[in-house]
Amino acid sequence: MSGTFPRARTSIVGVATFGTGRAAGYEATELAALSCMAALKDAGLSLPDVDALFFSHAVDAWGGTTLAQYLGLSPRVVESSRLGGSAFQSYVEHAAYLLDAGLINVALIAYGSNQATASGKLPRTMLPFPYEAAYKPLNPVSAYALAADRYRTLYGLKREQLGEVALAARRWAQLNPDAAKRDPLTMDDYLAARMVSDPLSVLDCCLVTDGGGAIVMTRADRARDLGPPRSTFLGPPLAPPITISRPCRTSR
Amino acid sequence: MTNRSYSETGGPDAQFRAYLEAGRFMIQRSRSTGRHVFYPRVAEPGTGAMDLEWVEASGKGTVHASTVVRMRPPTPSYNVALVDLDEGPRMMSRVDGVPPEEVKAGMTVRAHIIWEDDQPLVIFRPA
């Protein structure tokens, strides 16, 4: 509940990425660790300052403890919850509560993936769900396609409307020197793209890329000693993860 | 910890599968709330009612949403759909017997059990 979130009491004080796009020859943990070191440097802090680690690894179920050992940390809190892409917003929210409660002082939140150069595909992290796998939906794109179809039933949907999202994402990418794809994208390009799971095409799908990222969080009062914070949290970044989860798709 | 409700067939997944192999599409229903449940569970989702019994599904349903998984030719593209059973639960399946693009939300369909890749499977055809 946003009423209990410690508003403006925690801050991001360090941010870094490494190997965005393609990082051949680097493992996921290495990409995450390099990002951690760069984020700590950005924060003006060091490994001995860290007492909480939030990390998950696509194919190492014990990812948090693995990275803790890799970095030589003995954190008070290690979290490796897997919520899909929203895991990191969840980590930030949990870090904020723990920081505000004084249980931890410096949170390190990290991720790394070498899915592009390792296999060229999304990693297999899940058991097939027997009540869906037999129908061979593409995961996760078919789930989103079904949601888009439902949206179309309720509100109407033109492909051009979906296309605006792809075009906007590409325009943002053109502003980022580390972005994987920066060539211009037009609506004609979008409409001509190969369909993957109707109504979604390859240009509606996330790219499969390598990269690592890390952020460092502290309480806002400490952040002020470290120089201007990257940002201060006013509210929790996460809504409950129900929108595309299996229970929502297959029951009502 | 009690083994009172332990079944030699196994848990709900195994029981569902045993019925399907025998050619029967069975779903669960709570004796106390009357609500039907699918996919098989040990308790009714939300209420937690543990008094689920197996009942024959009518097989009737309505398409809730549909997509076509596009394959590179010559592999055929195919339908994947979410179907609302008349009894209430929503399940993933596919609608056969029509071109995959023609499956639309609102279409009334009927369940059939087929065998595919050595497994029994519930699919639907237009009603």
HADDOCK unambig.tbl for C-alpha pairs under 7 A between the chains (distance, minus, plus):
assign (segid A and resid 132 and name CA) (segid B and resid 92 and name CA) 5.90 0.50 0.50
assign (segid A and resid 135 and name CA) (segid B and resid 80 and name CA) 6.52 0.50 0.50
assign (segid A and resid 135 and name CA) (segid B and resid 93 and name CA) 6.09 0.50 0.50
assign (segid A and resid 135 and name CA) (segid B and resid 94 and name CA) 6.71 0.50 0.50
assign (segid A and resid 137 and name CA) (segid B and resid 80 and name CA) 6.42 0.50 0.50
assign (segid A and resid 145 and name CA) (segid B and resid 67 and name CA) 6.20 0.50 0.50
assign (segid A and resid 146 and name CA) (segid B and resid 65 and name CA) 5.54 0.50 0.50
assign (segid A and resid 146 and name CA) (segid B and resid 66 and name CA) 5.74 0.50 0.50
assign (segid A and resid 146 and name CA) (segid B and resid 67 and name CA) 5.91 0.50 0.50
assign (segid A and resid 149 and name CA) (segid B and resid 65 and name CA) 5.64 0.50 0.50
assign (segid A and resid 149 and name CA) (segid B and resid 66 and name CA) 6.36 0.50 0.50
assign (segid A and resid 150 and name CA) (segid B and resid 65 and name CA) 5.43 0.50 0.50
assign (segid A and resid 153 and name CA) (segid B and resid 105 and name CA) 6.99 0.50 0.50
assign (segid A and resid 195 and name CA) (segid B and resid 70 and name CA) 6.26 0.50 0.50
assign (segid A and resid 196 and name CA) (segid B and resid 69 and name CA) 6.09 0.50 0.50
assign (segid A and resid 196 and name CA) (segid B and resid 70 and name CA) 5.17 0.50 0.50
assign (segid A and resid 197 and name CA) (segid B and resid 67 and name CA) 5.98 0.50 0.50
assign (segid A and resid 197 and name CA) (segid B and resid 68 and name CA) 5.27 0.50 0.50
assign (segid A and resid 197 and name CA) (segid B and resid 69 and name CA) 4.37 0.50 0.50
assign (segid A and resid 197 and name CA) (segid B and resid 70 and name CA) 5.78 0.50 0.50
assign (segid A and resid 198 and name CA) (segid B and resid 67 and name CA) 5.06 0.50 0.50
assign (segid A and resid 198 and name CA) (segid B and resid 68 and name CA) 5.14 0.50 0.50
assign (segid A and resid 198 and name CA) (segid B and resid 69 and name CA) 6.70 0.50 0.50
assign (segid A and resid 250 and name CA) (segid B and resid 90 and name CA) 4.90 0.50 0.50
assign (segid A and resid 250 and name CA) (segid B and resid 91 and name CA) 5.01 0.50 0.50
assign (segid A and resid 250 and name CA) (segid B and resid 92 and name CA) 6.71 0.50 0.50
assign (segid A and resid 251 and name CA) (segid B and resid 89 and name CA) 5.48 0.50 0.50
assign (segid A and resid 251 and name CA) (segid B and resid 90 and name CA) 5.02 0.50 0.50
assign (segid A and resid 252 and name CA) (segid B and resid 89 and name CA) 6.61 0.50 0.50
assign (segid A and resid 252 and name CA) (segid B and resid 90 and name CA) 6.88 0.50 0.50
